[in-house]
Amino acid sequence: MQELLLIAGIHLLGVSSPGPDLALVLKNSLSNGRTIGIFTALGIALGISVHIIYSMLGLAVVISKSIVLFNIIKLLGAAYLIWIGFKALRSIKQNSETHKNTGLGSLTNIEAFKQGFVTNILNPKVTLFFLSLFTQVISPDTSSILKLVYGIEMMVATFIWFSLVATFMTQKPVQNAYNRVKHHVDRIFGAALITLGIKVATGSR
């Protein structure tokens, strides 16, 4: 129980800190509505399952010690964030013309899920987080079943946290304020995602 509480606390600090996942949920929720934000959260939460699986198999250590593999993941993640950022900037005019009555973008549930999933699994900082968690926090004597329980708890907590973020950002007062400065905010989020991508690409381990 002490180990579970420790892991839950560390994970909560990690998942609530600013980063690509949070930026994506904020952008998708504001631009496309609550449902899209929640599907983005679901994609992020299920993306964690990939990190849990390779960590339990011991592959996180291999990835962290291989400069080539780590850099491949880092560059793919950076490229994906930059692509989403550019896509967001390009869609501003289209959204204003096609969805001016609803104020919502054209992102589908499946697209939102994919964005959340891919953004999470290609985030090298998440890889390092799970490497540290499974090598320094979780005891080597911990059973695979208990490790799986930890993983499920982190997935559920991630989904709940980002769903709450999506719910808050789509409250009527927040949405009304966003609609008044929509184009400026969309540009900020697009630029922020591109900046995050560049930061990931140029960041060190």
Secondary structure, 3 states (H helix, E strand, C coil): CHHHHHHHHHHHHHHHCCCHHHHHHHHHHHHHCHHHHHHHHHHHHHHHHHHHHHHHCCHHHHHHHCHHHHHHHHHHHHHHHHHHHHHHHHHHHHHHHHCCCCCCCCCCHHHHHHHHHHHHHCCHHHHHHHHHHHHHHCCCCCCHHHHHHHHHHHHHHHHHHHHHHHHHHCCHHHHHHHHHCHHHHHHHHHHHHHHHHHHHHHCCC
